Amino acid sequence: MGRVLRVRLRPGKAEKLFQQRHPWLLSGAFSPDSLAEAGEVVCICDEHGNPVGYGWWDPESPIRCRVFAWSREKIQPNESFWQERLHNAWRLRQQLPDMAITNSYRLCNSEGDHLPGIIIDVYDKVAVLQLRTPGAEKLRPTLVRFLTQNLPIQSIYHRRETLSQSEWVWGEPIPEVTLEEHGLRFKVSILTGQKTGFFLDQRHNRQLLRTYARGKRVANFFAYTGGFTVYAAAGGASQLLSVEIMEEPASFIEPDLWLNGLQEVPHTLRVQDAFAALQELEPNYWEIIVLDPPAFTHHQSALPQALRGYREINRRALRLLPQGGLLFTFSCSGHVTPELFREVVLQSASEAGRSVQILHILHAPPDHPINLFHPQGEYLKGLVLRVE
């Protein structure tokens, strides 16, 4: 790699930003003459031209630069640099106990692995890429080289926003895989599944539900392909309800129950809006309720509306539960902080007239590491509440 273009921060900005080490720098942090092409690697300098970091430039985004290294020393972001970054992520995963309980995991977690915009999920023999910035897109050949040289995979799929833009970039297409975790199996559609195919970030939270489910009637809202439903069945639930508005993912739930020999557990599937279903169900019947909605907002401007949605679904669920009932409730929006989520759930409990205890504070598993300087990376947060 040749000379790295330099961009300058506004006077007085560099020292504070260097101490904060946040990987997102907004357009207002830079002097007006700081220009580069989309996806170009830039050296971030103070007003005197001294380096403080390196990142990917994006002139079309409010996040003008995504920093992958805060450093006052000169860095050469070449092939060896990126390969070492990827090896660091791979070495971390190899050390995790999760690798003994699943054949599917997150190999690269964007800012959490100091590789902004890059998500790599591995489903058995298939690696799925999500490249969310121009800089990440430019690194795709390096990612493919690393994966094919170091992991026992057979295919690589580049998942973009739409199916028509997505493509297999290496190996023979494998459109469906069998995910295994905690001794359970799930069919995963690489082509049509949400995110990269499955919600790997709920692995341990599904297992926690399993430990509480014995003899209980469990209702799973926003069920998707029924991960929480299958775990509840495996835990000995006496009755199951899955509510999912999309027919395609809902069609996986019954086959996955059969795949795991759990077809004898009474199960009802309702292809329906979760808000409406929560309004219709009989109070005091379902002893455990799971709320795992999609992100109600991807933009800060829509946060108030999203909070109203979270407050409403939790209020309706808490009104349904009997005394001693449990609510597993989640938010996966990076704009909703853990503190804000807890505040919303508190408002829901107050409006429902229920007194509740927090039994567990939930988050993503360790193959989804969080950069301490990037709190937005803590996108998944959850609570297990007990109605007193």
LINTARA-V318427 format. One record per helix or strand of 3 or more residues. SS is the DSSP state (h for helix, s for strand). FROM is the first residue (numbers start at 1). TO is the last residue. Records with the same first field share a line. If there is no record, write none. Layout:
SS: FROM-TO + FROM-TO
This chain:
s: 5-9 + 24-26 + 41-45 + 51-57 + 63-70 + 104-109 + 118-123 + 126-131 + 155-158 + 167-171 + 176-181 + 184-189 + 217-221 + 239-243 + 267-270 + 288-291 + 326-331 + 356-363 + 381-387
h: 14-20 + 27-29 + 79-95 + 97-100 + 110-113 + 134-138 + 140-150 + 200-212 + 227-234 + 247-259 + 274-280 + 300-320 + 338-352 + 375-377
